[in-house]
Amino acid sequence: MCNYNTQLKANFQLHCKTDKHMQKYQLVAHIKEGGKTNEWRLKCIAIGNPVHLKCNACDYYTNSVDKLRLHTTNHRHEAALRLYKHLQKHENEVNPESCYYYCALCDYSTKVKLNLVQHVRSVKHQQTEGLRKLQLHQQGLAPEEDNFSDIFFVKDCPPNEFGE
């Protein structure tokens, strides 16, 4: 099933406890539950690891459900998810075929939502955001964590404006 070889029983037992082996084992068991009509699918498993998981908010990829679950507890993921949901909510207000995503702090715009999420992690955005928070602090104002509506927008794109 995994093409794993070892002479030591202890190593084999350790292998059987890995995420990769467990996922493959569960997939094979699931396919076999489907009966003879599903047997052809077992050949696909031998080609490689068929499990590919992606976090839509962060562009994080893994082949492990546990690693994806751990990823979702990460502070960076939580921040990206808040922004992703904010953008998704405002997509309904514009034509999704001709919208673009905009960061007012950096005057950055893109046709791809994930690009804006990645832009937020860029050095330029981080520096600009830090400067904005410092200015708010100097004015005696508390920098709000989720002031996405003041910074990030989803706008209708005038025809032929973006080539992205």
ROFI-160955 format. One record per residue: residue number from 1; residue in one letter; x, y, z of N, C-alpha, C in turn. Coordinates in steps of 0.05 Angstrom, whole numbers, padded with zeros to 5 digits. Example, Ala and Ser with C-alpha at 12.3 -4.5 7.8 and 13.67 -1.06 7.14 Angstrom:
// ROFI-160955
NODE   k r   n.xx   n.yy   n.zz  ca.xx  ca.yy  ca.zz   c.xx   c.yy   c.zz
NODE   1 A  00264 -00114  00156  00246 -00090  00156  00264 -00066  00156
NODE   2 S  00257 -00045  00142  00273 -00021  00143  00258  00001  00157
This chain:
// ROFI-160955
NODE   k r   n.xx   n.yy   n.zz  ca.xx  ca.yy  ca.zz   c.xx   c.yy   c.zz
NODE   1 M  00016 -00024  00000  00000  00000  00000  00017  00025  00000
NODE   2 C  00038  00026  00017  00055  00050  00019  00082  00046  00006
NODE   3 N  00089  00022 -00002  00116  00016 -00012  00137  00021  00009
NODE   4 Y  00131  00018  00034  00150  00021  00056  00162 -00006  00063
NODE   5 N  00189 -00008  00065  00203 -00033  00072  00221 -00028  00096
NODE   6 T  00221 -00048  00113  00240 -00048  00136  00243 -00076  00146
NODE   7 Q  00265 -00081  00158  00270 -00108  00170  00262 -00108  00200
NODE   8 L  00257 -00084  00211  00252 -00082  00239  00222 -00078  00244
NODE   9 K  00211 -00095  00262  00183 -00094  00268  00176 -00066  00281
NODE  10 A  00194 -00056  00298  00188 -00031  00312  00186 -00008  00292
NODE  11 N  00203 -00008  00271  00202  00013  00251  00176  00011  00235
NODE  12 F  00168 -00014  00229  00142 -00018  00215  00119 -00008  00231
NODE  13 Q  00119 -00014  00257  00098 -00005  00275  00097  00026  00276
NODE  14 L  00120  00039  00277  00121  00068  00276  00110  00079  00250
NODE  15 H  00117  00066  00228  00107  00075  00202  00077  00073  00201
NODE  16 C  00066  00052  00212  00037  00048  00212  00022  00069  00227
NODE  17 K  00036  00084  00245  00023  00105  00261  00026  00133  00248
NODE  18 T  00040  00135  00225  00043  00161  00213  00017  00170  00199
NODE  19 D  00014  00196  00197 -00009  00208  00183 -00012  00197  00155
NODE  20 K  00010  00196  00141  00008  00187  00113 -00002  00159  00110
NODE  21 H  00008  00141  00127 -00001  00113  00126 -00030  00111  00134
NODE  22 M -00037  00124  00156 -00065  00123  00166 -00085  00133  00146
NODE  23 Q -00078  00155  00132 -00096  00166  00112 -00099  00146  00089
NODE  24 K -00077  00134  00080 -00078  00115  00058 -00094  00091  00066
NODE  25 Y -00090  00081  00090 -00105  00058  00100 -00135  00064  00101
NODE  26 Q -00142  00087  00112 -00170  00095  00113 -00183  00097  00085
NODE  27 L -00167  00108  00067 -00177  00111  00039 -00182  00084  00026
NODE  28 V -00163  00066  00030 -00166  00039  00019 -00190  00025  00030
NODE  29 A -00194  00027  00057 -00217  00015  00070 -00243  00027  00059
NODE  30 H -00243  00053  00055 -00267  00067  00045 -00273  00058  00016
NODE  31 I -00253  00055  00000 -00257  00047 -00028 -00267  00018 -00029
NODE  32 K -00255  00001 -00012 -00264 -00027 -00011 -00293 -00030 -00002
NODE  33 E -00303 -00012  00014 -00331 -00012  00023 -00349 -00009 -00001
NODE  34 G -00340  00003 -00022 -00356  00007 -00047 -00359 -00018 -00063
NODE  35 G -00346 -00039 -00057 -00349 -00064 -00071 -00332 -00066 -00096
NODE  36 K -00338 -00085 -00113 -00322 -00091 -00137 -00322 -00068 -00157
NODE  37 T -00343 -00052 -00157 -00344 -00030 -00176 -00323 -00008 -00170
NODE  38 N -00313 -00008 -00146 -00293  00012 -00139 -00264  00002 -00139
NODE  39 E -00260 -00024 -00146 -00233 -00035 -00144 -00213 -00021 -00162
NODE  40 W -00222 -00010 -00184 -00203  00004 -00203 -00190  00028 -00189
NODE  41 R -00204  00039 -00169 -00194  00063 -00155 -00169  00056 -00138
NODE  42 L -00167  00031 -00130 -00144  00022 -00114 -00118  00026 -00129
NODE  43 K -00118  00023 -00156 -00094  00026 -00172 -00084  00055 -00171
NODE  44 C -00102  00074 -00168 -00095  00102 -00167 -00079  00108 -00142
NODE  45 I -00084  00094 -00121 -00070  00099 -00095 -00040  00092 -00098
NODE  46 A -00034  00072 -00114 -00006  00064 -00117  00010  00086 -00131
NODE  47 I -00003  00104 -00146  00011  00125 -00161  00024  00145 -00142
NODE  48 G  00011  00152 -00121  00021  00172 -00102  00001  00178 -00081
NODE  49 N  00007  00197 -00065 -00011  00205 -00043 -00034  00221 -00055
NODE  50 P -00059  00210 -00055 -00081  00224 -00068 -00093  00246 -00050
NODE  51 V -00085  00248 -00026 -00097  00268 -00008 -00082  00294 -00009
NODE  52 H -00095  00315 -00019 -00083  00341 -00020 -00103  00361 -00008
NODE  53 L -00095  00374  00014 -00113  00392  00028 -00102  00420  00025
NODE  54 K -00120  00440  00022 -00111  00468  00018 -00128  00486  00036
NODE  55 C -00116  00505  00048 -00130  00526  00063 -00135  00548  00044
NODE  56 N -00160  00554  00039 -00167  00575  00019 -00160  00603  00028
NODE  57 A -00158  00607  00054 -00152  00634  00065 -00122  00640  00064
NODE  58 C -00105  00620  00065 -00076  00625  00067 -00059  00613  00045
NODE  59 D -00071  00597  00028 -00055  00583  00007 -00036  00563  00020
NODE  60 Y -00044  00551  00042 -00028  00531  00056 -00036  00503  00045
NODE  61 Y -00017  00487  00038 -00022  00460  00028 -00010  00439  00047
NODE  62 T -00024  00416  00049 -00014  00394  00065 -00028  00369  00055
NODE  63 N -00017  00346  00064 -00031  00321  00058 -00041  00308  00084
NODE  64 S -00042  00324  00105 -00050  00314  00131 -00072  00330  00143
NODE  65 V -00094  00317  00150 -00116  00331  00163 -00107  00343  00190
NODE  66 D -00090  00328  00204 -00081  00338  00230 -00064  00363  00227
NODE  67 K -00047  00364  00206 -00030  00387  00201 -00047  00411  00193
NODE  68 L -00069  00406  00177 -00087  00428  00169 -00101  00438  00194
NODE  69 R -00110  00420  00211 -00123  00428  00236 -00104  00445  00253
NODE  70 L -00079  00437  00256 -00059  00452  00271 -00055  00479  00258
NODE  71 H -00054  00480  00231 -00050  00505  00217 -00072  00525  00224
NODE  72 T -00097  00515  00227 -00119  00534  00232 -00118  00546  00260
NODE  73 T -00101  00537  00278 -00098  00549  00304 -00076  00570  00304
NODE  74 N -00062  00573  00282 -00040  00592  00279 -00051  00621  00278
NODE  75 H -00038  00640  00290 -00046  00668  00291 -00047  00679  00262
NODE  76 R -00027  00672  00246 -00027  00683  00218 -00051  00673  00202
NODE  77 H -00059  00648  00207 -00083  00637  00193 -00108  00652  00202
NODE  78 E -00110  00656  00228 -00134  00670  00239 -00137  00698  00227
NODE  79 A -00114  00712  00225 -00115  00739  00213 -00123  00738  00184
NODE  80 A -00111  00719  00169 -00118  00716  00141 -00147  00708  00137
NODE  81 L -00157  00691  00155 -00185  00682  00153 -00204  00706  00157
NODE  82 R -00198  00723  00177 -00215  00747  00181 -00216  00764  00157
NODE  83 L -00193  00769  00144 -00192  00785  00120 -00207  00771  00097
NODE  84 Y -00202  00745  00094 -00215  00729  00073 -00246  00731  00075
NODE  85 K -00256  00728  00100 -00285  00730  00104 -00295  00758  00099
NODE  86 H -00280  00778  00107 -00287  00806  00101 -00290  00811  00071
NODE  87 L -00271  00801  00056 -00271  00805  00027 -00294  00789  00015
NODE  88 Q -00299  00765  00025 -00320  00748  00014 -00347  00761  00019
NODE  89 K -00351  00773  00042 -00376  00787  00048 -00381  00810  00029
NODE  90 H -00360  00825  00022 -00364  00848  00005 -00364  00841 -00025
NODE  91 E -00357  00817 -00032 -00358  00808 -00060 -00387  00808 -00070
NODE  92 N -00406  00803 -00052 -00434  00802 -00059 -00445  00830 -00068
NODE  93 E -00430  00851 -00061 -00439  00878 -00068 -00431  00887 -00096
NODE  94 V -00413  00871 -00109 -00403  00879 -00135 -00406  00855 -00154
NODE  95 N -00401  00860 -00179 -00401  00838 -00199 -00375  00822 -00196
NODE  96 P -00378  00796 -00188 -00354  00780 -00183 -00336  00776 -00207
NODE  97 E -00348  00779 -00231 -00332  00775 -00256 -00314  00799 -00261
NODE  98 S -00322  00822 -00250 -00306  00846 -00257 -00298  00862 -00232
NODE  99 C -00293  00847 -00210 -00285  00862 -00186 -00255  00860 -00181
NODE 100 Y -00245  00878 -00164 -00217  00876 -00156 -00216  00882 -00126
NODE 101 Y -00194  00874 -00115 -00189  00876 -00086 -00169  00898 -00081
NODE 102 Y -00174  00915 -00061 -00157  00939 -00058 -00149  00943 -00029
NODE 103 C -00124  00950 -00025 -00113  00957  00001 -00108  00987  00000
NODE 104 A -00124  01002  00016 -00121  01031  00016 -00096  01041  00029
NODE 105 L -00085  01026  00048 -00060  01034  00061 -00037  01035  00041
NODE 106 C -00035  01016  00023 -00012  01014  00006 -00018  01021 -00023
NODE 107 D -00043  01028 -00029 -00053  01033 -00056 -00046  01009 -00074
NODE 108 Y -00052  00985 -00063 -00047  00960 -00077 -00074  00949 -00086
NODE 109 S -00075  00940 -00111 -00099  00927 -00121 -00093  00902 -00138
NODE 110 T -00112  00884 -00137 -00108  00858 -00152 -00135  00847 -00159
NODE 111 K -00135  00830 -00179 -00160  00816 -00187 -00164  00790 -00171
NODE 112 V -00143  00782 -00157 -00143  00755 -00144 -00143  00760 -00113
NODE 113 K -00164  00749 -00101 -00168  00753 -00072 -00144  00743 -00056
NODE 114 L -00134  00720 -00063 -00111  00708 -00049 -00086  00726 -00050
NODE 115 N -00083  00740 -00073 -00060  00759 -00075 -00062  00781 -00054
NODE 116 L -00086  00791 -00048 -00089  00811 -00028 -00083  00800  00000
NODE 117 V -00092  00776  00005 -00086  00762  00030 -00056  00759  00034
NODE 118 Q -00042  00752  00012 -00013  00749  00013  00001  00776  00015
NODE 119 H -00011  00797  00003  00000  00824  00005  00001  00833  00034
NODE 120 V -00019  00826  00049 -00020  00835  00077  00004  00825  00093
NODE 121 R  00016  00802  00084  00040  00792  00097  00066  00804  00087
NODE 122 S  00064  00821  00066  00088  00832  00054  00101  00852  00072
NODE 123 V  00127  00857  00068  00142  00876  00084  00130  00904  00081
NODE 124 K  00124  00911  00057  00113  00938  00052  00088  00943  00068
NODE 125 H  00069  00924  00067  00044  00927  00081  00049  00927  00111
NODE 126 Q  00066  00909  00121  00071  00908  00150  00083  00934  00160
NODE 127 Q  00101  00946  00144  00113  00971  00152  00092  00994  00152
NODE 128 T  00076  00995  00132  00055  01015  00130  00035  01012  00152
NODE 129 E  00027  00987  00158  00009  00982  00180  00021  00990  00207
NODE 130 G  00046  00984  00211  00060  00991  00236  00061  01021  00239
NODE 131 L  00066  01036  00218  00067  01065  00219  00039  01076  00225
NODE 132 R  00019  01065  00213 -00009  01074  00219 -00016  01070  00248
NODE 133 K -00009  01047  00259 -00014  01041  00287  00001  01060  00306
NODE 134 L  00026  01066  00298  00042  01085  00314  00029  01113  00314
NODE 135 Q  00020  01121  00291  00007  01148  00288 -00019  01148  00305
NODE 136 L -00034  01127  00304 -00059  01126  00321 -00052  01127  00350
NODE 137 H -00031  01113  00358 -00022  01113  00386 -00013  01141  00395
NODE 138 Q  00001  01155  00378  00011  01182  00384 -00012  01201  00387
NODE 139 Q -00034  01196  00373 -00058  01213  00374 -00076  01205  00398
NODE 140 G -00067  01185  00413 -00083  01176  00436 -00106  01158  00428
NODE 141 L -00106  01148  00404 -00127  01130  00395 -00118  01101  00396
NODE 142 A -00136  01083  00403 -00129  01055  00404 -00131  01043  00376
NODE 143 P -00109  01031  00366 -00111  01018  00340 -00130  00994  00341
NODE 144 E -00150  00994  00324 -00170  00973  00324 -00158  00949  00308
NODE 145 E -00163  00925  00318 -00152  00901  00305 -00167  00896  00278
NODE 146 D -00193  00897  00278 -00208  00889  00255 -00221  00912  00240
NODE 147 N -00206  00932  00234 -00217  00955  00219 -00214  00951  00189
NODE 148 F -00221  00927  00181 -00218  00919  00152 -00233  00938  00134
NODE 149 S -00256  00947  00143 -00273  00964  00126 -00260  00990  00118
NODE 150 D -00241  01000  00135 -00227  01025  00129 -00203  01020  00110
NODE 151 I -00194  00996  00108 -00169  00990  00094 -00173  00974  00068
NODE 152 F -00190  00953  00070 -00193  00934  00048 -00220  00936  00035
NODE 153 F -00220  00938  00009 -00245  00941 -00006 -00246  00921 -00029
NODE 154 V -00271  00915 -00037 -00276  00901 -00062 -00292  00920 -00079
NODE 155 K -00280  00926 -00102 -00292  00946 -00120 -00298  00935 -00147
NODE 156 D -00317  00948 -00161 -00322  00941 -00189 -00299  00952 -00206
NODE 157 C -00291  00936 -00224 -00268  00944 -00241 -00278  00957 -00267
NODE 158 P -00269  00981 -00273 -00275  00992 -00299 -00264  00974 -00321
NODE 159 P -00278  00972 -00344 -00269  00955 -00365 -00240  00960 -00374
NODE 160 N -00225  00939 -00379 -00197  00940 -00389 -00178  00953 -00370
NODE 161 E -00183  00954 -00345 -00165  00967 -00326 -00143  00947 -00316
NODE 162 F -00151  00922 -00313 -00132  00903 -00301 -00124  00882 -00322
NODE 163 G -00098  00875 -00321 -00089  00854 -00339 -00079  00830 -00322
NODE 164 E -00084  00830 -00296 -00074  00809 -00278 -00088  00784 -00282
